[in-house]
């Protein structure tokens, strides 16, 4: 049985100067969600 690998990440918004932490099994996809504004908690800090 394969155990899923999750990554912990920290984002920093240059716009709001705030940090956001999270975890995911697909960092590239998660970053796309954050940068597209579909994540409510980081929507105000999108590039």
C-alpha positions as CSV (number, residue, x, y, z in Angstrom):
1,X,0.0,0.0,0.0
2,X,1.3,3.5,-0.9
3,X,1.0,6.2,1.7
4,X,0.1,9.6,0.2
5,X,2.9,12.2,0.7
6,X,1.7,15.6,1.9
7,X,3.9,18.7,1.9
8,X,3.7,21.6,4.4
9,X,4.1,25.0,2.8
10,X,4.3,28.7,3.8
11,X,3.1,31.5,1.4
12,X,4.1,35.1,1.8
13,X,2.0,37.8,0.2
14,X,4.0,40.8,-1.0
15,X,0.7,42.6,-1.3
16,X,-0.5,42.2,2.3
17,X,2.8,41.2,4.0
18,X,1.1,38.3,5.6
19,X,2.0,34.6,5.8
20,X,-0.2,31.7,5.2
21,X,0.6,28.0,6.0
22,X,-1.0,24.9,4.7
23,X,-0.5,21.3,3.6
24,X,-1.2,19.5,0.3
25,X,-0.4,16.5,-1.7
26,X,0.0,18.6,-4.8
27,X,1.9,21.9,-4.2
28,X,1.8,23.1,-7.8
29,X,-2.0,22.7,-8.0
30,X,-2.5,24.3,-4.6
31,X,-0.4,27.4,-5.6
32,X,-2.5,27.8,-8.7
33,X,-5.6,27.9,-6.4
34,X,-4.1,30.5,-4.1
35,X,-2.9,32.7,-7.0
36,X,-6.3,32.5,-8.9
37,X,-8.2,33.9,-5.9
38,X,-10.4,30.8,-5.4
39,X,-9.1,30.3,-1.8
40,X,-11.0,32.7,0.5
41,X,-8.3,32.9,3.1
42,X,-5.7,34.2,0.7
43,X,-7.9,35.9,-1.9
44,X,-6.9,39.4,-0.7
45,X,-3.2,38.7,-1.2
46,X,-3.2,37.4,-4.8
47,X,-0.5,38.8,-7.0
